């Protein structure tokens, strides 16, 4: 009897000795698979890009600098401040409105992708929501209206300004060129961009 109990204890010990490392190996393999192998993608019902440039004029009007996010937007490791449309993305690694690394996506202007498995009317506000920044004539990218300085929204080649209620509601379209310009309203705005 004593012998069979000792034998059972040894057998359980072997199961633990081999089972725990095998379980750990399975967990590591699963994590590797989830992070490094391609994600399943859904066919895109919408797939286009648009361009966005944000320019900030200094308060004496002598210099204009471009502003771009310092990380990707709507991709892992970057800005992803909302999950509102996560299920509309074509894969788990992209929000339906995203920008790759600014190193490659912002050669003076930023190229932003709209790639969605459902047809949806995405608006400029949706991009700023995933970026996690405010958008509006009085406050965009946390730069607020001050004195004569405010934000102007321009779309396309001609200086087409939009009224403040249309800012966030501006529907995104293929090949759209959007400029957000912070400047002194007594000076020409988008015509300089």
C-alpha positions, 0 to 999 in steps of 0.5 A: 500500500505504501508503495502505491501511494509513493508511486502515485505521488511520483506520477503526479509530480511528473505531470506537474514537472512536464505539464507546467512548462508545456502550459507556459510554452502554449501561452507564449506560442499563443501570445506570439501568434496573436501579436506577430502573425497577420490578423484576419482581415475583412473586405473593405467596403470603403477604402480611400485616403485624404490629406490633412495639414495643420499650420500654426502661425506665431503671434507676431505673424513671422513664422508658420510651423506645421503640426503633426502627431508624433505617433501613428493614429488608430494603430497599436502603439499610437494614439487610439483614444476612442473605441466607438468604431472599432468593430468597423475596422477591416482588422483588429490592428487598425481603427477605420480612420488611421494614420501610419507612422508620421515619419512616412505619412507626413511629408509636409501634409499627413496622409490619413486612411479611411478603410472600413468594412462597412459604409459609414459617413465618417467625419473630420471629428471622428479622426480627431476623436481617435487622435484624442484632440479637440477640433474647432474654431476656438480650440484645435489640438489644444491650441486655443483662440487668443486675441486675434488668433483663431483656427480656420478650416479650408478644404480643397484647392480654393480657400473654402472656409467652413462655418464653425458648426460644420467643422466636426461634421465635415464628411471625409471624402476621397482625395480631400485636402484639408488645411487647419490654419491657426492665424491672426484673423486680420491677415489672409488665412487659407489663401497662404496655405 
